[in-house]
Each structure stands twice: as structure tokens, then as C-alpha cells.
């Protein structure tokens, strides 16, 4: 993972681990935690963390290549704030994960995934592209995750026009 950090921005390049994400937020407990879709929209201020999943995956891709990894999935319901309520702070979010971590083993090295939807809409899967720190907000920038053919993706990175055979 290549994490670039400056005082105001951390760029995860869609490859955030749970630990790196939490470390980037740790010093900003008093700030509102804003979740932003890649297209400029924001998750509504009343969002609710509905579930935290800690999983291990063992897979076989379309080219017959095995893979294994750990993943933490944060599921969020995108709902409006109730009258008089404030957006969730970073401290409250970290407290929620602390409570989860006391009952479910969370691996700090696990890949971080977000699942977000409004009530009645299909769940969308996101990676964390980065975190921007402003005066009173910590803005988590999401990037939509698309399905990929891993053998083709690896071949393209290596400069070869191959696919699964």
C-alpha cells in the first residue's frame, strides 16, 4: 500500500487498511466525520453505522489463481439527520469501532471496504480514496469499487495483453 500523507490530506489510492484509516483519523476526534461519494455527493448527516464485518476470504479467480485476504466492511445507512442532531464526530465513530473491537476481533491490517445505501436502494461498495482534514470536518472520500478480472488486471499492469486462459 502506498499511503501519501500531508497535514491536511491522506491519499490511500483505494487501498486503505483499517489501521491506516483509523490512524489518519485519530488526532481529529472533535471534527465531524463526513462521508463523500466520488461524484461530489455526500452521505447525509444522519448516517448510521449499521454493521461492522470482519472477514477472511479465500478465493479462486477466473484464471485459476488462489488468493486470500482479511477485510473489514463498514456498512452505513445513508439517512438524513433528525431535527436538532449534529453529524457524527470522528470521536463517536472511533468509539463505535472500539465497542465493536471489544466483541469482534478487528485486524488493523485488513483491507477496508465501505457498503453504503439509502433505505430501499441497492448497497454500493466503496474503497477509501483518501481523507481530507478541514477546520471542523474530516472528509472521507469514497471511490466506487468495480469488479475486475484479476489475471487481466495483473497482465495489464505488467504490460502484457493477456487474460484468463
Buried (B, 14 or more C-beta within 10 A) or exposed (E): EEBEBEEEBBBBBBBBBBBBBBBBBEEBBEBBBBBBBEEEEBBBBBBEBEEBBBEEEEEEBEBEEEEEEBBBBBBBBBBEEEEEEEBBBBBBBBEBBEEBBEEEEBBBEBBBBBBBBBEEEEEBBBBBBBBBBEEEBBBBBBBEBEEEBBBBEBBBEEEEEEEEE
